[in-house]
Every structure is written in structure tokens, then in C-alpha cells.
Amino acid sequence: MEISVRNLTVRFGDNVAVDNLSIDIADGEMLVLLGPSGCGKTTTMRCLVGLQTADTGEITIGDDVVFDSARGINVPTNARNVGMVFQSYAIWPHMTVNQNVAFPLRMQKRGKAEIRERVQEALELVGLQGYGARGASNLSGGQMQRVALARSLVMRPRMLLLDEPLSNLDAKLREKLRYELRELQQSLGMTAIYVTHDQSEALALADRIAVMRDGVIEQLAAPVQLYRQPRTSFVADFLGVDNIFPAEVTAEDPAGGTALRLRDFPVEMSSAAAMPAGSPAFVCIRPEHVRLSAAPGPGPGNCLPATVVSSSFLGDRTRYHLRVQRGPSLYATVSEELDPLPPGNDVFACVPPDRVQLLAD
């Protein structure tokens, strides 16, 4: 089911929560709205489902206009046929699993045979077949979240909206359900919108990610493109880039590339990216692109003398906090199967010029 949002604006007093937002979501696409608290992502989703009335704009689901401020159209939530799964499970503990999942069908006054068939179908989809007679109060957190998902799917909605549905779960279960949810959405071919502030969750789930800031979309792109080519320092920072430094381009190489100096430190670097001399910029270096060496490497590159402040062994990799001589803190993630270097160890932190991104904003 295709979704179209045009010029959506939501105000709360003097605060603009969503600012003239427009976006198209393709049939069967999983779009993730990613951003910090207060950026407008949940408000946008609430407008789609009809729980929040926008000040201006238009929302179309399939061929149906469900909201149009200019024409006075505002289809109520229960008539939009949209499934919702929230951070709080909203499971009734005094009911069985079957009764919880069947509730929206009972509200629609469906026949008993149809309800029974569709409830079993929904429970099978989320891997809870055989749990129907169990009391909801006897379920684990992960099972309750599956019940909440089944309750939305049993309606056979035109689209599915999920507002941080996994945030209450422990890390291992959250990761497991994340992949199961993605597989389920793809197998059903269902259009879905997922709201989160977790960048790893967004990258794992999305066909496209819309990074939001102050009610607007800062960047909209596929996960790979967003990860490799963030448009601004805000996007890079929110996607987990720890090494972002203000800088100034000191020289432009006619053959391509630039020389630059960090703004707050007497540290010079080079980048393969082209930018005019004198331009302010943000240097963006991913921790996994930093190589540690006992001596500067041969050939061109950025090898900065540094000292290990601390290290964290993470099993398949080690994360280092480094202090560059006369420079900033630098973070490196090394995947080699070596024992972590102890604090106080002197190293060279080397970054190839083609791994030094320059961002104008």
C-alpha cells in the first residue's frame, strides 16, 4: 500500500513539531524514522494513524485521502485500517492470548468462525502457535510483544506502524525479534513505518531511513548510502560516527583531494574529497577505518602519533580510546585477533585519505 504525505505541519503552541514534511512510501517498503527525542518522528506517525491532527497538510493511503486540512477531511483512526504496535505492549493480563489477539475482530463484530481462523493465522505468523489458551500474565516480555504484533496483523491492515516496539526488551532478544520482524514484513510484502532512536536497529530493518531533526527530514536514503555518505555532521553523529572534528581546508590539490587543519588543534590531515581552500568543514572518520601501527606506514596517509587511553574487548573486535598528540580524542575499532593494547601504549593511528570524509555542515 503506497503512502503519500504532503506539506505536513504540526504545532504545539509556539513549538513546531513537524515542519512542512513531505515523503512518499512505496508499496511493501519498510521506512524507518530515525532521530533523537523531540525530533518529530512519533508525531509524524501519530498523524498517519489519526491519533494526532495536523495543522496543515495531506495524507493519502493507497487511493484514499485520509487527511486533508484544505478540504476538511480527517478519517477517524478506526476507519483507516492501520495496524499499530507501541513501546508498551498494551496486553490485557486478565485475558488469554487468543482473547487479546481476537479483540479488534470482536470490535468489528466478525463471526466466531472467522475470528478463530484469523487468530490462529496471526499467531502462526509470529511464532506463537499453541499459546492461544495461555494467560497473557504468564508470558515473557518477548512473547507479549509478539502478541501485540499478532493483534495488529489479525486486522489485515493496509500498513503497519511500529513505535519503538522492541525498546523494553533485553539486548539479545531485541536483536532476535528485530530480524524476525524484518523477515515477517518482507514475506507479507506489507508497507511498514518504524520509529526508533537506535541507529543499529534502523540500519538492520529499513529499506530507507529518514533521519529527522527539528521536525524536518535531514536526510532520506537507503541504509548503505546513509552509512557511507552522510550529508551532514548531525547525520554522521547520529549514525554512530565518534570521530567528527571541525576543520578548515588549507589547500586544494589540483589532482583532487585537500589538505586540512583541525580547527581546535594543531593537527594536519589530508582527504581524498575535494573542497575549496579556505572552506570550513567537518572531518568525519569512522572508528573501523582507523588502523593502529607501531610506526608510520609507507606512502601517503594520515598517521597520527597517539597514546592508548583505554581499550574495551568486545569479542570479535577491540574498541580503543586514543589521545592524539597535541590533538583530540580518537576512537578506533580493530577487528584483528590480537590481545588489547594496555593504556599508556604509544601507537600511530593511521587513516587513508580516502577514508577521511569532509562534510560541509
Buried (B, 14 or more C-beta within 10 A) or exposed (E): BBBBBBBBBBBEEEEBBBBEBEBEBEEBBBBBBBBEEBBBBBBBBBBBBBBBEBEBBBBBBBEBBBBBBEEEEEBEEEEBBBBBBBBEBEBEEEBBBBBBBBBBBEEEEBEEEEBBEBBBBBBEBBBBEEBBEBEBEEBEBBBBBBBBBBBBBBBBBBBBBBBBBBEBBEEEBBBEBBEBBBEBBEEBEBBBBBBBBBBEBBBBBBBBBBBBBBBBBBBBBEBEBBBEEBBBBBBBBBBEBBBBBEBBBBEBBEEEBBBBBBBEBEBBBBBBBBBEEEBEBBBBBBBBBBBBEEEEEEEEBBBBBBBBBEBEEEEEBBBBBBBBEEBBEBBBBBEEEEEBBEEEBEBBBBBBBEBBBBBEE
